[in-house]
Amino acid sequence: MVVFGGKKLNQFVTGFGGSGLGQIVAAVAVSFLVRIFSAPGPALLPENDDDDCVPSSDSPDGETPTPSGKVTPVTIRWNSINCSLSDKSSKSVRFLLKNVSGEAKPGKLLAIMGPSGSGKTTLLNVLAGQLAASPRLHLSGLLEFNGKPSSRNSYKFAYVRQEDLFFSQLTVRETLSLAIELQLPNISSVEERDEHVNNLLFKLGLVSCADTNVGDAKVRGISGGEKKRLSLACELLASPSVIFADEPTTGLDAFQAEKVMETLRQLALDGHTVICSIHQPRGSVYSKFDDIVLLTEGSLVYAGPAGNEPLEYFSKFGYHCPDHVNPAEFLADLISIDYSSSDSVHSSKKRIDGLVESLSQKLSTVIYATPITIDDLSKSRKRISKRTIAKRKGGWWKQFWLLLRRAWMQASRDAPTNKVRARMSIASAVIFGSVFWRMGKSQTSIQDRMGLLQVAAINTAMAALTKTGGVFPKERAIVDRERAKGSYSLGPYLFSKLLAEIPIGAAFPLMFGAVLYPMARLHPTLMRFGKFCGIVTAESFAASAMGLTVGAMVPTTEAAMAVGPSLMTVFIVFGGYYVNPENTPIIFRWIPSASLIRWAFQGLCINEFRDLQFDHQHSFDIQTGEQALERLSFGRSTIRDTLLVQNRILLFWYCTTYLLLEKNKPKYQQLETTPPDHDKPHLKLEELNSEQADQTYEAPEVNQDGSEEPLESPEIDPVGSFILEGAQ
């Protein structure tokens, strides 16, 4: 642990921060740095009181999991899951899930199917414990792991999200290797780690693209199907018992979708419990499912084996799947509401409500062989208070060096971005140098010099801000996921990112200064040129730190690109050129002190005007550079002061970023355990006898009367069978 003596720390803060507000900011910054470097503590965790209900990425005994390949079988059962979302404005409640039950077994591939908005992803997130918390959300029900309402043991699980996020400049092999080093630090030998990586590459069919960059929207890399399999590979490092996949075929063509589902099928055969949500699979994909759960508008329509069994089940009510029709398409049509007319909405809702109520009475006998008692629930509530703590993987410095290597590879290999930044730096320097070409020492050149130094400060800050703000929100999503798994803590990540970007971030201000300085013929000494480059480089780092704060504060890249420049505009107005600091209103006096534009402009002016003589003809003309500095209220400052303030601003933005990332860490909704409600009366469709089931009827003709009156669900009565429209 880093330890500072009280006297030495006081001397350091006083010397670094000056006095007054500067000392306070410096003291806060130093305290946060001490915390980042030394403070122990858990990695990012879901802030739930019922974490025991959710499988953890740690092993039951608290030790670091090893890639032994052995999978602990886990059976998940859920009963009476209800999820509702309240609307404050209209004071209404919308049910996302209504009394949903089901079961997932090891060695089986379970697919959650249904039309858009049916609650597939919500149910998947509930089972995985990944439902984002909200004060307007209410979640209740019962969730079991291996027959226990709330298991004390921690089961390893993997969650493959719909969006695949990776560091684009790393290869597939490097991505897996770094993930193993961060998540499985007990693998110390390079040979063992390489063997584990190769096994994953062969297992998931990634050998052909192992040395290809992952890529992104700017740089072409691996295909969408390969990215999805890479997501699976990253989640399979510690041999999880349960694998959740949120619509793994989204955005893929039919061939790639089938390959991904074949991979999930193979993982299920290896002993994993695999649960995925899927919209409308092709026939060959549907044939890979062992079990399915059908949802519509948050209600359960069918839960059980896949294949022909759901078709036989619905045929009992007269709904027959025509020959040579994809069963998945038939089921999707059966449980979807037809909004083409009011009568079609009425009939389809009537059909769906009947199917939902018909299934509800059978769930207790079909899914649960042994009913859950109130005593079991009371015992589970006592265990809920105990939280599962995810341990950090490896030491602080090991995490730091691994993350530093990854950050350096990402920054140095990003050729398209670096080329664009280099070209823009040189182009803007050429433009400004052409406008302010070889300024002399006349009275009019004083204003020209001030204008040039102001636009140089603005250009440097905006370039660094927009680059960081455009990249960090997406990177933050990756970091949140990795921290949630306990791969590393926040301190090593931020510190490694700062150091890795220093060489790349310093190159572009140096290019800008090397071109602009001689073209504008600023103070022609090598020492002054070096100070000019140092000031704009320090400003660039401070602007990048500000971009990190903006990216940590807003949810998306678009929002960061809107907030960042707007905030920088305020700093530009109070940058020392447009408004004199001494004339600033009292309520805005703090803005010039926090404006990185102001301090960079002040340092550049001191560097340029000090010891500079101007041509003059009248007594009221400015004769020396010191007189020009006095008019800007910069006469009593030094370059050292401006650099120290810029460093304090940089530390302030980094500490603010740290606080925001800690505050905005993902929080997940708690599941309130409630006993299953078996006393609720149910209405159901009457099953047809064998003679009736062989008969089919045409759907009644729809009377399109153009009525716009709101529809109400009528009381359910037995509905005759008919062939779905479009299913022939």
N, C-alpha and C positions, 0 to 999 in steps of 0.2 A: 504494500500500500504506500502511496506517496504521502509523506508527512512533511509538513512545513512548520517550522517554529513560528510562534506568534510574532516575535520581533522581526525575523527575516521576512515573513509574509507582509508585515506592515510596511517595511522598507520597500519591498518590491512593488506593492500597490501604490505607495506614495510616489515612487520614482516613475512608475509607468503611467499613472493616471493624472498626475498633476495635483489638482485640488478640487474640492467641491463635488459637483456632479460626476466629473471624470473619475474620481476615486471610487465613488459608489458603483459606477458601471464596471470599472476594472475589478473591484472586489467581487461583484456578482459573477463576472466572467471567470475569474480565477477559481471561485468556489465550484462552478459548474465543471471546469476542466478537471479539478481534483476529483469530483464525483464521477466524471466520465472515465477517468483513468483507473480509479481505485475502488469505486463502490461495488460491492458484490450485490447479487440479487437475481431474481428469476428473469428468464427471458419473457418475451411478450406472451401474455396469456389471455384467453377469453375471460372477461370479468363476470363469471357466473358463480352462483352459489351451488350449482348442481353439476360441477365439472365431473363428478364421479360417474354421471350418467353417460358422459361422452368419452369414447375411446381416446387415449392419449398417445402421443408419439413416443413415449417412453415405455420401457419394459416394466412388468409388474414389480420387479424387485428394485427398481430405481436405477439400474445399471444401464450403461449405454448399449443399445441394441447392436447386435452383430449380424452381418449378412449371412447367416447360417443356411438360409433357404427354407428353414422349417416354418410352417405356418400354423398358428394356433387357431383351431376351428372356432368360429363364433356364429351363433344363431341370433339374429335380431328379430324381435317381435314387437309390434306396436299396436296399441288398441285405443280407440276413442280419441284420436288426435284431432283437436280443434284449434284452429288459428283464425283469429279475427282481427280486423284493422278498423279502428274507429276514425271517423272524420269529424274534426272539431267544428268546421264551418257549418256543415249540415247536421251535425249530431247524429249521424247514421253509422251503422256498423256493417262492414262487408266481410263475409266469411271467405277466407282463402282456402281453408280445409274444414270439412264438416264430418266429424265422426268417422275418421279414416282408420282402418285397421289392416294389418298384413303381416307377412313373415318373410324373412330372407335367410336362406340356409347356406352353409359352407359347401363349396363345390357346385353352386348353382349360379346362373346368370339371371338376375331379376331385372326386368325392364318396366319402368313406370311410363305408361303411355296415356295419351289424351290429347285433345285439341289445344290450341293456343289459349292460355289463360286458365287452364284447368287445375293448376296447382302442382304440376310435376316438380318444378325446381324448388318450390316451397317445401314439399314433402321431403325431397332429397336433402335439403338444408337442415330440416328438423332432425332427420335421422343422423346426419353427420355432425349435429351440434354447431352448424355454421350459419344459422339464421340471424341476420343482422338485428341487433337490439333496437327497439323503438318504444317510446312511452305510449304510443298509440296502438301497440301490438299486444295481443293477449294470446298466449300459447298454453294449452293444457292437454293432458292425455297421459298415457302410460307407455314407457319405453323399456324393453327388457334386453339384456345381453346374457345369453346362455341361461335363460330361465330365471334370472334374478331381476327384480324391478329396477334396482340401481346397483350395479356391480361395483365392488371395491377394487377389483383388479383393473388394471389399465390395459386395454387392448390397442394395439397399433392399428391405425387406419390411414388410408390415403384418400385425398380428395382431388380429383382432376376437374378443374373448372372449365367452363365453356370457352373462355379466352385463354390462349396460350401465350404466356409472357416469359421472355428470356432476354438475357443480354445478347444483343444481336451480333456482336463481333467475336463471340466465342464459338469454337467448333462444338459439334455434338459431343465428341470425346472429352474436350475440356470442360464442358458444362457438367457432365456426369462425374468427372474426376474431382472437380472442385466441390460438387455437392456431397460426394463421399467423404472428402476431407473435413468438411464442415459438420456433417451430420454423424459421421462414424469415425471419430478421432482415434478410436482404438486400433484402427487399421494403420499401422505405422510403416510397414514395408511397402515400397513402391511396387514390387512384384505382386503382392496380394491385392493391392488396389487396382492395378492394371488388369488382373485376372477377373476381378469383380466387374469392372467396367466392360470388359470383353464379353462376359457372360450376359450382361444386360443388353449389349448391342446385338448379340446373336439371338437372344430370347425375343426381342421386340423388332427384329428385322431392320436394324439401323446400321448394319455393317457397311453398306455401300455409301452412306453419307456420313460416316464417322468423323472424317476430317474436313467436312464442309461447314462453313459458318452458318449459324442458325438463321441470320438475316432478319429483315423486317420490311416495312413498307418502302424504305428508301433503298435498301440493298437486297438483292436477290439472294436467297439462301435455300434452305430445305423446303420441301412442299408442306402443304397443310396437314396431310396425313402423317408425314414424318414428324412434324411438330407435336401432333397429338400423341404419337407413340413415345416421343421424347418426354412429354409430360408424364406419361405413365412410368417411364423408366426412372425419372427423378423421384416419383412417389414410391417406387418399389425397392428403394435402396435397403430399407430395414425390414423387408419381408412383412408387410402389413397383413393383418388378418382380414380386414374389410377394405374394399375399394369402392369409392363413390365416384361416379362420372356424370357430369352435368352435360347432357346432349353432346356426346362425343363426336357425332357425325355432322354437326352444324358446319356449314361452309365447305364441305368436302363433296367431291363427285361420287358417283355410285360405287366405283371401284375402290377408291380410298376409304369410303365409309365401310364397305364390307371388310376391308383389311383391318381396320381399327376394331370392328366388332369381333372379328376372328381372334384378334389379340386378347380382347376381354374374355371371350369364350375360353381360350386356352388358359388364361389366368384362373378362371373359375374351376377348370378341370384340375389345376394344380393345387386346389384346396382353399383358395380365397373365396370369401363371400363378396360377390360383385353385384352392385346395385347401380343402375344407370337410368337416366331419364332420356326419352327419345320421342321425337315428334311423330313422324310417319315413316317407318322403315320400309324398305323394299322387301319382297317376299323372301329372298335368300337371307336377309338379315333377320327377319322375323323367325325363321327356322332355327336360329342359333339360341333363341331365348329358352330357358328352362321354365321360368315363371314370369307372369306379367301381373301388373296392377293397372287397372283402367280407371282413370279419373275424368270427371267432367264437372266443371264449375265447382271444384273443390270437393265433390262427393264421390264416393266409391261405387263403381258399377260392377267390377269383377276383380277378384283377387284369387289367384290359384295357378295351376299349371298352364303353360302355353301350348302351342301346337293346335290340335283339333278340339281340345276340351272346351275352350271358351265358345267355339262354334256350336258344339253340342249343347252347351249350357243355354245359349241364347235361342237355340232351335226349340227348346222346350216351351218358349213363349211365342213361337211362330216366326222368329227372325232367322231366316235361312241365308247362308252365304252361297251365292251362285257359283257354279263350277267355273274354274279357270279365273278366279278373282283373288287377288292378294288378300289374305285374311286380315292383314293390318289395315288395308284400305276399307274393308267391310266394317271392321270394328270402329274405325275412325268415323265413318259415316253414321254408324248406329248411335254413337254417343255424342254427336255434334248437333247443335241447334241450327236449323235452317231459317235464316233471317230474310228470305226472299219475300215473304208476305206475312201478314198477321196470323192467318190460319196455319201456315206452315210452322211458325214459331209456336203456336198453341199445341199443335199435334206433336211436334218434336219434344217440347218440354213435357208433355203428358207422357210420352213414351219413356223419356229419360227418368222422370220422377218415379214411374212405375218400376223400372229396372233397379233404381237405387234402393227403394223401399223393399223390393223383393229380396235383394241380397242381404240387407241389414239383419234380418232374423237368422240367417244361416251362419254369420261370422263366428259366433261363439262355439258352434259345433264343428265348423270346417277348419278354422284357424287354431283355436285353442282347445287342446285335449283336456287340460286341467285349468279350471277357472282360477283367477287371481283373487285373493281374499283381501279384506281390509287390513288384516294383520300384516300381510306382506307389505302393503303400502305404508303402514306406520313405521315398520322397520326401515324401509327405504328412505323415509323422510329424515330419520336420525342419521343415516349415512350421507345424506346430501350435504350436510354442513361441512364435511371434510373435503378439502380441495386437493386436486392433483397438481403438484408443482412440476413444471417442465424444467429440467436442469439444463444449464448451459453446456454446450458441446465444446470441450477443449478450453484452454486458457485464453486470457485476454489477448496476449501477444500473438499466440498462434492464429486466433481469429483475425487479428489485425493484419498479419503478413499475408494470409490467404486472401483477405478482402482487398488488400493493397495490390496484390498481383492481378486479381480479377479487374479491379478498377483501372489499372494501368493498361491492361490488354484492351479493355473496352474503349478507353480514351485514345490510345495511340493508334488503334486499328480503324478508327472511324474516319476513313479517308474521305468520303464524300462531304461530311460535315466540316472536317478540317480544311479541305480544299476551298469550300465555299467561304469559310471564315477568313482564310488567308487572302483570297481574291477580294473580298469586301474590305478588308483592312487596307490592302494596297490601293484599291480603287478609291476609297474614301480619302486616303492620304494624298493621292494624286489630284483629286478634285479640289480638296482644300488647299493643297500646295499651289495649284494653278490659280485659284482665286486670290490667294494672298502671296503671290509670287514675289520673292526677294524684296521683302519690306525694307524700307529705308529707316531713317531716324528723324523724319519730319514730324510735325505736330499731329498730322492726320494719321500717321502710322501707330500712334498710341492706341487709338480706338480700334484699329485693325488688329493689333496684337491681342488686345483684350478679347475681341470677337473670336479670333482664331483659337485662343486658349480655351474659351468657353465651349466652342463647338467640338474641340478635341476632347474635352472632359465628357461632354454629352455623348459623343459617338462611342467612346470607349465603354462607358457605363451601359448604354443601351445594348451594345453588341453582346456584352457578357450576360446581361440580364435576360435577354430574349433567348439566348442559347440554353441557359440553365433552366429557365421557366418552361421551355418547350420540351425538355427531356425528362426532368425530374419527376413530374407526376406519374408517368408510366413506370419509371424505375422505383418509385415509392411503393407501387402496388406489388412489385416483385419482392421488395424488402419486407413489406408487411407479411407476405405469405411465408417467407423464410424465417422471419422472427417468430411467427406464430408456431412454427415447428420447433423452435428452440435452437436453430442452427447457429445463431450468434446474437450478441446484444447490440444496442444502438451506438454505444461509444466507439468501438472499433470500426464500425461502418463509416460514421461521419469523419473520423480522423483519417482513415485510409482514403476516403474520397477527396478530402482536402489535399493530402500530399500527392496523390496520383495526378491531380489536375494542375498542379503547380507548373511543371515544365510546359505542358500544352497551353495552359492559360496564359503563361508569360510570353509565349512566342508571338502571339498576334499583336499585343500592344507594342512589342519591340519592332515588329515589321512596320506598324503604323508610324512610330516615331522615327525610324531610320529613313523612311521616304519623305515624311512631312518636314522634318527639322531642316535639312539642307535646302529644300525647295522654297520654304518660307524665309530662309536665312534668319532664323532665330539666333539668340545669343551664341556667337560662333566659338565656343570653347568645348573641349571634350568633356570637362567636368560638368558643365551645364547640360550637355546632351545626356550624360548618364543619369543625372538627377531627373531630367524630363521623363526618360523612360521608366525610372523607378517610381515616379509619382503615378503615371498612368497605369503601370502594372499593379500597384497597390490598389488603385481605384477599381481595376478590373476584377481583382479578387473580392473586394468588398461588394461589388455589384453581383458577382456570382453567388456570394453568401446570401444576399438579399433575394436572389432568384430561388434559392433553396427554401427560404422562409415562405415565399409566395407559393411555391409548389407544395409545401407541406400544409398550407392553410386552405387551399382550394381543392376541389375534388378532381378536376379534369385539366388537361392541357389547355383547352380553349379558355377556361376560366383564368388560368395562370397568365395566358397571353393578353387577357383583358385587364386583369388587376395590376400586373407588374408595370407596364408602361404608364398606367394612370397614376400609380404611386410615384413613379420616377418623375413624372411631369411636375408634381408638387415640389420635389426636391430641385428640379431645374429652375422653377420660379424663384425659389429662395437660394439660388446657387451663387449669389454674390455679385452677379453682373446686372441683373434686371432690378433687384431691390437691394439697397445698401443695408447690411445687417443692423446698423445703428438706427435706421428709419423703419425697421420692421415693427408692426404692432406688438404690444406686450403679449397678447394671447398666442402669437405665432413665433415668439422669440426662440422657442425650443426647436423649431424646424430647421433653421440654418445650422444649429449645432449638430443635428442628426443627418444633415444632407451630405452625402458623399460627393455630390457634384460640387458643393460649395468648398469643401476642403481640398479636393483635387484642383479646382480652379484657383484657390488661394495659393497652394503650393506652386503651381505652374507660373502664376504671376510673380511670386517672390523670386523664383528661379530665373525668370526672364528680365524683370525690371530692375532688380538690385544691381547697383554699380553701372547702370546704363545711362548714357548722356544723349540728350535729344537736341536737335537744331532748334534755335529759338530766335525770334526777332523782337519780341515785346517782353516787357517785364512781367506780364501776367501769364506768359507761356510756361508750360511745364518744361523744366530744364533737366531734371534728373528722374530716374526711375523711382526713387524713393518718394518723390512728390506724387507720382501716379499711384503708388501703393497707398499713400495716405488718403487720397480721394476715394479709394475702395475700402478704407478702414482695415487694411492689411499691414500697416506700417510696423506694428509692434509684434508681429508673428515671425516665426522661422519655419524653414522647411521641415526641421525635425518635429516641430509641434504638429504640423499637418499630417506627417506620416504616422505619428503616434495616435492621433485622433482617428485616422483611417483604420489603423489596426484595432482600435477599440470598437469602431463600427463593425468591422468584420467579426470580431468576437461576439458582439451583441447579436448579430444576425445568426451566427452559428448556434449560440445558446438558445435563441428563440426557436430555431428550427428543431433543436433537440427537445425542447418543451412541447412544441406542437406535435411532433411525431409520437411522443409519449402520451400526450393527451388524446390524440386522435387514433390511437391503436384500436383495432377492431374489437367490438363488444358484441356478444351473442346473447340472443334471447333465452331466458330461462324457461324450462319446461315444468309447469306446475303439474305434479302427479295427481291424477284423479282416478277413482275407481271406475271401471267400465259400467255404463248404464244399461242394464238388462231389462229395466222395467218400462222403458219407453214403448208405447204401442206402435206397431208398424202396419202399414198397408203395403200390399205387394201384388204383383201380377200373378194371376192364376196360371199354373203350369198346364199346358195342354196335354191331353192323353195321346196315346200313340196314333190314333186315327186323326185327331185334329192336327197333330204336329206334322203329318205328311201333307196337309193341305196348305196352300198359300193363297193369300188374298191380295188384291191390288189395293194400294193406298187410296183412301177416299179422295175424290176430286176436291181441289182447294177452291173455295169461293173467294175471289179477290174483290172484296167490297170496298177496299180502300180505307177501311176504318183505321183511325189512328188512336183509338182509345187504349189506355194501358192494359196490358194483359196480366191476369192473375192466375196463379197455378190452381186449377180446380182440384177437388177431391179425387184421388186416384181410384179408378175403377178398372176392372179387367179390360185389357186392350187386345183386340184381335191381331193375328199375325199378318204381316204384309212384307213385300219385298222392298228394300230400300231403293229410293230413286238413285239412278246412276250406278247401281251396283250390279247391273245385269251385264 
